[in-house]
Amino acid sequence: MPKPREVVRQLEVFGFAHLRQVASDAVGGLERGFGKLIELSADSASSERVTRFDILTELPELGRISRSSWVRGICETYFARHHQVITSDANALVGDSYWHSDGFYNTPFLRFVLYLDAVTHDTGALRFLAGSHRADNGWLGDPTRHVIRHRQDLGLDGDDVPAVVVDSRPGDVIVFDTNVMHAAWNGDVRRQLAFNCVGEPVTEAEQLDTRRYFLNRYVSGSVLIG
């Protein structure tokens, strides 16, 4: 199992961490559960992304991961307090997810992602701009806008923006601060499961951020799912 302080150090510096095969024992159950939530047809490659929200009760294997000691250790070390899971989702992803953060919040949120298909640089793996979650790294403002407008401002296709590509196989977990800039390119249909955590809100600003994050994810559709 991952050591929480080592994972948290990666999250603090880079904004993401790759936890290899920490969920390998659950892959079979996750695959069966996913099939009950989202049925992929033979022509899925031509269809739109399909998302199911609030899945932890319907997918107990993912619920057990979200309550595991290593998730708790990472979250409570990162947030320095007790945490709660505020959203969960199952996704049949299709095509590209362009460069974005999940809304830049003063309150940190962590997203834990599991792919049920092997994903690589050429097949829709998540990629990150390391350190872009940190306001002290100078990413806010023009640098972020230039990445989002990569074609117009940089003359680059989205997959040519220099980034860290996190190849993943079933059983791996990718965890990231949702402020970090991320994307996925060149992907066909890929099955993804995820849940999002936040430290228990204490201040009024944290409560407001948590409500806003929840609404963005469930209601407005403004949050892309990479």
CORZI-V383655 format. One record per residue. N is the residue number from 1. RES is the residue in one small letter. BURIAL is # if it has 16 or more other ideal C-beta (glycine too) atoms within 10 Angstrom, else .. Layout:
BEGIN
N | RES | BURIAL
N | RES | BURIAL
END
This chain:
BEGIN
1 | m | .
2 | p | #
3 | k | .
4 | p | #
5 | r | .
6 | e | .
7 | v | #
8 | v | #
9 | r | .
10 | q | #
11 | l | #
12 | e | .
13 | v | .
14 | f | #
15 | g | #
16 | f | #
17 | a | #
18 | h | #
19 | l | #
20 | r | .
21 | q | .
22 | v | #
23 | a | #
24 | s | .
25 | d | .
26 | a | #
27 | v | #
28 | g | .
29 | g | .
30 | l | #
31 | e | .
32 | r | .
33 | g | #
34 | f | #
35 | g | .
36 | k | .
37 | l | #
38 | i | #
39 | e | .
40 | l | .
41 | s | .
42 | a | .
43 | d | .
44 | s | .
45 | a | .
46 | s | .
47 | s | .
48 | e | .
49 | r | .
50 | v | #
51 | t | #
52 | r | #
53 | f | .
54 | d | .
55 | i | #
56 | l | #
57 | t | .
58 | e | .
59 | l | #
60 | p | .
61 | e | #
62 | l | #
63 | g | #
64 | r | .
65 | i | #
66 | s | #
67 | r | .
68 | s | .
69 | s | .
70 | w | #
71 | v | #
72 | r | .
73 | g | #
74 | i | #
75 | c | #
76 | e | #
77 | t | #
78 | y | #
79 | f | #
80 | a | .
81 | r | .
82 | h | .
83 | h | #
84 | q | .
85 | v | #
86 | i | #
87 | t | #
88 | s | #
89 | d | #
90 | a | #
91 | n | #
92 | a | #
93 | l | #
94 | v | #
95 | g | .
96 | d | #
97 | s | #
98 | y | .
99 | w | #
100 | h | #
101 | s | #
102 | d | #
103 | g | #
104 | f | .
105 | y | #
106 | n | .
107 | t | #
108 | p | #
109 | f | #
110 | l | #
111 | r | #
112 | f | #
113 | v | #
114 | l | #
115 | y | #
116 | l | #
117 | d | #
118 | a | .
119 | v | #
120 | t | .
121 | h | .
122 | d | .
123 | t | .
124 | g | #
125 | a | #
126 | l | #
127 | r | #
128 | f | #
129 | l | #
130 | a | #
131 | g | #
132 | s | #
133 | h | #
134 | r | #
135 | a | .
136 | d | .
137 | n | .
138 | g | .
139 | w | #
140 | l | .
141 | g | .
142 | d | .
143 | p | .
144 | t | #
145 | r | .
146 | h | .
147 | v | #
148 | i | #
149 | r | .
150 | h | #
151 | r | .
152 | q | .
153 | d | .
154 | l | .
155 | g | .
156 | l | .
157 | d | .
158 | g | #
159 | d | #
160 | d | .
161 | v | #
162 | p | .
163 | a | #
164 | v | .
165 | v | #
166 | v | #
167 | d | #
168 | s | #
169 | r | .
170 | p | #
171 | g | #
172 | d | #
173 | v | #
174 | i | #
175 | v | #
176 | f | #
177 | d | #
178 | t | #
179 | n | #
180 | v | #
181 | m | #
182 | h | #
183 | a | #
184 | a | #
185 | w | #
186 | n | .
187 | g | #
188 | d | .
189 | v | #
190 | r | #
191 | r | #
192 | q | #
193 | l | #
194 | a | #
195 | f | #
196 | n | #
197 | c | #
198 | v | #
199 | g | #
200 | e | .
201 | p | #
202 | v | .
203 | t | .
204 | e | .
205 | a | .
206 | e | #
207 | q | .
208 | l | .
209 | d | #
210 | t | #
211 | r | .
212 | r | .
213 | y | #
214 | f | .
215 | l | .
216 | n | #
217 | r | #
218 | y | .
219 | v | .
220 | s | .
221 | g | .
222 | s | .
223 | v | #
224 | l | #
225 | i | #
226 | g | #
END
